[in-house]
Amino acid sequence: MDGSVTVTETIGNEQKPYLVLNGGSGNKKARKKKAQARKPPGEKVLIESHWEELPDLIIERIFSYLSIRDRYHASIVCRRWNDAFYLPYVWSNFVMNDMTLVRRKFNYYMGWQHVLDHMRTQNCLATIGRCIKTLVFEPMFSFHNLYEFMVMLCYYAERNKQEKAGKVIYHKGNIVPVLVEVRGGGQGIGSRISTLRFTFPCNMAATAREEDEYVFGTGGKLLESFKRLMGGLGATLKHLQLEDLLLERYEALTLLDEVCFSGCEKLRTLTLINVTKIPCQMLHAGVFVNLRVLTLSPQSLGVDLLVLLGDCPHLHHLHVVQNRYTPDNLSTLPWKAWRACRWDNPALNVHLQLENVRSGEVVWQIGAPVRSILYKSSHLKVNSSSILTAIDQYRADLQVYGHVGLPRFHRTKSYSERADPLLLHLCRQCPNLHTLVSIFKYFKFNVKHFNIKVLGEGED
């Protein structure tokens, strides 16, 4: 046989020949069997899994981190996990996106599309609708699916109100029939939703490049259905978050009318980021008497709103947030308005935040009780202008200053021309400063004698 070689191997005291073919490649299976035969016999170690013995509290917490598809795949593993699939905490957080509860449908002009499956959605809401506590709308590009889902949820929310009040709707002397009767009925669906988060995909560009941005706001039937949904859930809402709606002025003035009517005493936290394209006061924010935390964009602030916020006894934190969709060249409020607000509400803390921008500066609120200034962008450097302005305006109030996500820039080796002296000067001039966030880890040694907590890269 061509290329075959006979090799002898010593096993114990005997020499046994075996044949190697094709220049030494050999028979792999034969060599593997011989190698296993030379191993001393040992006991087999059995690895047993005890996943089915985990308590319900741990299993439902694990399931809550999975998507709907992954939860279904995990539920078919065993009977124990199938029972965990229906635990209440698993469905306390419901996320709606473009691929939630959809089916494929062929469109003659646009090909295959994912459309909302109404029967599947109704069955899902009838099964787990009572368990939902947090409803999140991620940026969805399929507006039709978003509209249909909100209309369906509005129907259940309004039906819960009618049944709770004990009212029956009559039309021409007859009781209005139930539109669709599904398994489990409509009682209790959406009745425990306390957190509602809605983010509109205002940037419709096909690429992530800044020069290709195509930004527009919501409105029309989609906005009307969402206002109807907020009104239906207003009696139980405690946390409301709206981002990047970019509405016109006349639309923003009536955005929260239903929420104010149904739950002006329930709401605890309110987030309104870029609700409008142009400066427009959101006076609704000052109506919620039990509001604890308020997050606004600078174009939503105004003198009249500050007067209302001064009369909110439970409001302790006001976050002024700017991002890439916030209008430029916004003017600051008069310092007299902030002084009056501080006098009426001495427990108010203002936090300035700038995130996801390539250039720019925070809108300085002169006279405001600013406790923290944060830059969350990978394109902004530590500059002398922002630090000196912060010292000049908020010397006695500032407690936190930092850059989150700041990359490493090339700077001169001269110590006097770097950011180190500026930050040290900030620590000296602000006596109440207790946290300095920066990626420069060597700051830990420079400001140790100031009793300042400095967060390095990768720390929280």
C-alpha positions in Angstrom: 0.0 0.0 0.0 1.5 3.4 -1.1 2.6 5.7 1.7 2.1 3.2 4.5 4.5 2.9 7.4 4.6 0.2 10.0 5.2 1.6 13.5 5.6 -0.4 16.7 4.2 0.7 20.0 5.2 -0.6 23.4 2.2 -1.4 25.7 3.3 -2.9 28.9 6.1 -5.4 28.1 4.8 -6.2 24.6 5.5 -4.4 21.3 2.4 -4.3 19.0 2.8 -3.1 15.4 0.1 -0.9 13.8 -0.2 0.5 10.3 0.0 4.3 9.5 -1.5 5.2 6.1 -0.8 8.1 3.8 2.5 9.2 5.2 1.5 9.3 8.9 -2.1 10.4 8.9 -3.3 7.0 10.4 -6.7 5.9 11.5 -7.9 8.4 13.9 -10.7 6.2 15.3 -8.3 3.4 16.0 -5.8 5.7 17.8 -8.6 7.2 19.8 -9.8 3.8 21.0 -6.2 2.7 21.9 -5.7 6.0 23.8 -8.9 5.3 25.8 -7.8 1.7 26.4 -4.5 2.9 28.0 -6.4 5.1 30.4 -6.9 3.5 33.9 -10.5 2.6 34.5 -12.3 5.2 36.6 -15.8 5.9 37.9 -18.1 7.9 35.7 -19.0 11.3 37.1 -22.7 12.2 36.6 -23.5 15.9 36.5 -27.1 16.4 37.6 -29.0 19.6 37.0 -31.4 20.9 39.6 -32.9 23.8 37.7 -36.4 22.4 38.3 -35.9 22.8 42.1 -35.4 26.6 42.0 -38.0 28.5 43.9 -40.6 30.5 42.0 -39.1 33.9 43.1 -35.8 33.1 41.3 -37.4 31.5 38.2 -39.8 34.3 37.6 -36.9 36.8 38.0 -34.9 35.0 35.4 -37.8 34.8 33.0 -38.5 38.5 33.4 -35.2 39.4 31.7 -36.1 37.3 28.6 -37.9 38.5 25.5 -41.3 37.0 24.7 -39.9 34.6 22.1 -37.2 33.4 24.5 -39.7 33.0 27.3 -41.7 30.7 25.0 -38.7 28.6 24.1 -37.8 28.3 27.8 -41.3 27.2 28.7 -41.2 24.1 26.5 -38.1 22.7 28.4 -40.0 21.1 31.2 -43.3 21.2 33.1 -41.7 23.2 35.9 -40.6 26.0 33.5 -43.9 25.9 31.7 -45.6 26.7 35.0 -43.1 29.6 35.6 -44.1 31.0 32.2 -47.4 32.1 33.7 -46.1 33.6 36.9 -47.3 37.2 37.5 -43.9 38.8 37.9 -42.7 37.4 34.6 -45.1 39.7 32.7 -44.9 42.7 35.0 -42.8 44.5 32.3 -44.2 44.4 28.7 -42.1 45.8 25.9 -43.8 46.7 22.6 -41.6 46.9 19.5 -41.8 46.1 15.7 -41.6 42.3 16.2 -44.0 41.9 19.1 -47.2 39.8 18.4 -46.8 40.1 14.7 -47.3 37.7 11.7 -46.0 37.8 8.2 -48.3 39.0 5.5 -47.5 39.5 1.8 -48.2 42.9 0.3 -48.5 43.1 -3.5 -46.6 46.4 -3.6 -44.2 46.1 -0.7 -43.6 42.3 -0.4 -43.6 40.5 2.9 -44.4 42.6 6.0 -44.9 42.0 9.7 -48.4 43.1 10.7 -50.0 42.9 14.1 -51.8 39.6 14.7 -55.1 40.7 16.4 -56.2 37.3 17.6 -52.8 36.6 19.1 -52.7 40.0 20.7 -56.2 39.6 22.2 -55.4 36.1 23.6 -52.1 37.5 25.0 -53.7 40.4 26.8 -56.5 38.2 28.1 -53.9 35.9 29.7 -51.3 38.2 31.0 -53.0 41.7 30.8 -53.7 41.7 34.5 -50.0 41.3 35.4 -48.6 44.2 33.4 -47.3 47.0 35.6 -44.8 48.6 33.2 -45.7 49.2 29.6 -42.8 50.3 27.3 -43.2 51.5 23.7 -39.8 51.3 22.0 -39.2 53.3 18.8 -41.4 51.6 16.2 -41.3 52.3 12.5 -44.5 50.3 11.8 -47.0 53.0 12.8 -50.0 50.9 11.8 -49.0 48.1 14.3 -48.5 50.8 17.0 -51.9 52.4 16.3 -53.8 49.1 16.3 -52.2 47.9 19.6 -53.0 51.2 21.3 -56.6 51.2 20.1 -57.0 47.6 21.4 -55.5 48.5 24.8 -57.6 51.6 25.0 -60.8 49.5 24.5 -59.8 47.3 27.5 -58.8 50.2 29.7 -62.1 52.1 29.0 -64.1 48.8 29.6 -62.4 48.4 33.0 -63.5 51.9 33.9 -67.1 51.2 32.9 -67.2 47.9 34.9 -65.6 49.5 37.9 -68.1 52.3 37.9 -71.0 49.9 37.4 -72.2 51.7 34.3 -73.8 50.2 31.2 -73.8 51.9 27.8 -77.1 51.9 26.0 -77.6 52.7 22.3 -81.2 53.3 21.1 -82.6 51.5 24.1 -80.3 48.4 23.7 -77.1 47.4 25.5 -74.1 47.8 23.4 -72.6 44.2 22.8 -69.0 43.3 23.5 -67.0 43.6 20.3 -64.9 40.6 20.7 -65.1 38.0 23.5 -61.8 36.3 24.1 -60.6 33.8 26.6 -60.4 35.4 30.0 -62.6 38.3 29.1 -61.6 41.9 29.4 -61.8 42.4 33.1 -58.6 43.7 34.7 -56.6 44.0 31.5 -54.2 47.0 31.9 -55.8 47.8 35.3 -52.4 47.6 37.1 -50.2 49.6 34.7 -48.3 52.2 36.8 -45.5 53.0 34.5 -45.8 54.1 30.8 -42.8 54.9 28.6 -43.2 56.0 25.1 -40.3 57.0 22.7 -41.1 58.1 19.2 -38.6 57.3 16.4 -38.3 60.9 15.2 -35.1 60.1 13.2 -36.2 58.1 10.1 -32.8 58.1 8.4 -31.7 54.8 6.9 -28.1 55.3 8.2 -26.6 56.4 11.5 -24.7 59.3 9.9 -25.6 62.7 11.3 -25.7 64.3 7.8 -28.4 61.8 6.8 -30.8 62.6 9.7 -34.5 62.9 8.7 -36.3 64.1 11.7 -40.0 64.7 12.1 -42.6 64.5 14.9 -45.7 62.6 15.6 -49.3 63.7 15.3 -52.7 62.9 13.7 -54.5 59.7 14.6 -51.4 58.2 16.2 -51.2 61.1 18.7 -55.0 60.9 19.4 -54.9 57.2 20.1 -52.0 57.7 22.5 -53.7 60.5 24.3 -56.8 58.3 24.6 -54.6 55.5 26.1 -53.0 57.9 28.6 -56.4 59.0 29.7 -57.6 55.4 30.1 -54.6 54.5 32.3 -54.4 57.8 34.1 -56.1 56.5 37.2 -53.3 54.1 37.9 -50.3 55.9 36.4 -47.5 56.8 38.7 -44.6 57.2 36.3 -45.0 58.7 32.8 -42.1 59.1 30.3 -42.5 60.7 26.8 -39.5 61.3 24.6 -38.9 62.9 21.2 -42.5 63.6 20.2 -41.5 66.9 18.6 -45.0 68.2 18.5 -46.3 71.5 17.3 -47.3 74.1 19.8 -51.1 73.6 19.5 -50.7 69.9 19.9 -48.5 70.1 23.0 -50.9 72.4 24.8 -53.5 69.6 25.0 -51.2 66.6 25.3 -51.7 65.8 29.0 -55.3 67.0 29.4 -56.7 63.5 29.9 -53.9 62.6 32.4 -54.5 65.7 34.4 -58.3 64.9 34.5 -58.0 61.3 35.6 -54.8 61.2 37.7 -53.6 64.6 38.8 -53.0 63.2 42.3 -51.5 59.8 41.3 -48.4 60.8 39.2 -45.1 60.7 41.0 -42.5 61.1 38.2 -42.9 62.8 34.9 -40.5 62.9 32.0 -41.1 65.2 29.0 -38.0 65.3 26.7 -38.3 67.1 23.4 -42.1 67.1 23.4 -42.1 70.2 21.2 -39.9 71.4 18.3 -39.9 75.0 19.5 -40.0 76.7 22.9 -43.3 76.0 24.6 -44.1 75.9 28.3 -45.6 72.6 29.5 -47.8 74.0 32.2 -49.4 70.5 32.8 -46.2 69.6 34.8 -47.2 72.0 37.5 -50.7 70.6 38.0 -49.6 67.2 39.5 -49.7 68.0 43.2 -47.8 64.9 44.4 -45.0 65.0 41.8 -41.6 64.0 43.1 -39.3 64.0 40.1 -39.7 66.1 36.9 -37.5 65.8 33.8 -37.9 68.4 31.1 -36.1 69.8 28.1 -35.1 73.5 28.3 -37.6 74.5 25.7 -40.4 73.3 27.9 -39.4 75.6 30.8 -40.9 79.0 31.4 -41.5 81.7 34.0 -45.2 80.6 34.6 -44.1 77.0 35.0 -41.5 78.0 37.6 -44.3 79.7 39.6 -46.3 76.5 39.5 -43.3 74.3 40.5 -42.7 76.6 43.4 -46.1 75.6 44.8 -45.4 71.8 44.5 -44.5 70.9 48.0 -43.3 67.3 47.1 -41.2 68.2 44.1 -37.6 67.7 45.0 -35.7 67.0 41.8 -35.9 68.9 38.4 -33.8 67.5 35.6 -33.1 69.7 32.6 -32.0 67.3 29.8 -30.7 68.2 26.4 -30.0 65.7 23.6 -29.3 65.7 19.8 -32.9 66.7 19.0 -33.1 69.6 21.4 -33.3 73.0 19.5 -30.2 75.2 19.5 -29.9 78.8 20.7 -32.3 78.5 23.6 -32.4 81.4 26.0 -32.1 81.1 29.7 -34.8 82.0 32.2 -34.6 85.3 34.2 -32.7 84.9 37.5 -35.5 86.6 39.3 -37.9 83.7 38.4 -35.4 81.1 39.7 -35.0 83.1 42.9 -38.7 83.2 43.5 -38.9 79.5 42.8 -36.1 78.8 45.3 -37.9 80.9 47.9 -41.2 79.1 47.5 -39.7 75.6 47.2 -36.4 75.5 49.2 -36.1 71.7 48.8 -35.9 71.8 45.0 -32.7 70.5 43.4 -32.0 71.2 39.7 -29.8 68.9 37.6 -28.4 69.9 34.2 -27.6 67.1 31.7 -26.3 67.1 28.2 -26.2 63.8 26.3 -25.6 62.3 22.8 -24.3 65.5 21.1 -21.2 66.3 19.1 -20.9 69.9 20.2 -22.6 72.5 22.3 -23.0 73.5 26.0 -25.7 73.1 28.6 -28.3 75.9 28.9 -27.1 77.6 32.0 -30.0 78.4 34.4 -28.7 81.5 36.2 -29.8 81.6 39.8 -31.2 78.0 39.9 -30.2 75.6 42.7 -28.1 73.4 40.5 -26.8 70.4 42.3 -25.3 68.4 39.4 -23.9 69.0 35.9 -23.4 65.9 33.7 -22.1 65.5 30.2 -23.0 62.2 28.6 -21.3 62.3 25.3 -18.2 60.8 23.7 -17.4 63.9 21.7 -17.2 66.7 24.3 -13.9 67.6 26.0 -13.4 69.1 29.5 -13.0 72.8 28.7 -12.3 75.8 30.9 -15.4 77.7 29.8 -17.8 75.2 31.3 -15.9 74.7 34.5 -15.4 78.4 35.2 -19.1 79.1 34.4 -20.1 76.3 36.8 -17.9 77.9 39.5 -19.2 81.4 38.9 -22.9 80.4 38.9 -23.2 77.5 41.3 -20.3 77.8 43.7 -22.4 77.1 46.8 -24.9 74.6 45.3 -22.9 72.3 43.1 -22.4 68.7 44.4 -21.8 66.6 41.3 -19.8 67.4 38.2 -18.6 64.9 35.6 -18.2 63.6 32.1 -19.7 60.2 31.4 -18.5 58.3 28.3 -15.6 60.7 27.6 -12.9 59.1 25.4 -9.2 59.7 25.8 -8.1 62.8 23.9 -4.6 63.7 23.0 -3.5 66.7 25.1 -0.2 68.5 25.6 2.2 67.2 28.2 2.4 70.6 29.9 0.5 70.3 33.2 -0.7 73.9 33.1 -2.4 73.4 29.8 -4.3 70.2 30.7 -7.7 69.8 32.5 -6.1 68.8 35.8 -5.7 72.3 37.2 -9.3 73.3 36.2 -10.8 70.3 38.0 -8.7 70.9 41.0 -9.8 74.5 41.0 -13.4 73.3 40.8 -12.8 71.2 43.9 -11.3 74.1 45.8 -14.0 76.6 44.9 -17.1 74.4 45.5 -17.2 73.4 49.1 -20.2 71.1 48.7 -18.8 69.1 45.8 -18.7 65.4 46.8 -18.6 63.5 43.4 -16.3 64.2 40.4 -16.9 61.8 37.4 -14.0 61.5 35.0 -12.1 58.8 33.1 -8.7 60.1 34.4 -8.0 57.6 37.1 -5.0 59.5 38.4 -7.3 62.1 39.8 -7.9 59.7 42.7 -4.5 60.7 44.1 -4.6 64.4 43.2 -7.9 65.2 45.0 -7.7 62.7 47.9 -7.0 65.4 50.4 -10.2 67.2 49.3 -12.4 64.3 50.5 -13.8 64.0 46.9 -15.1 60.8 45.5 -13.7 60.5 41.9 -15.1 57.8 39.6 -12.7 56.3 37.1 -13.4 54.6 33.8 -15.8 51.6 34.2 -17.0 52.7 37.6 -20.6 53.6 38.6 
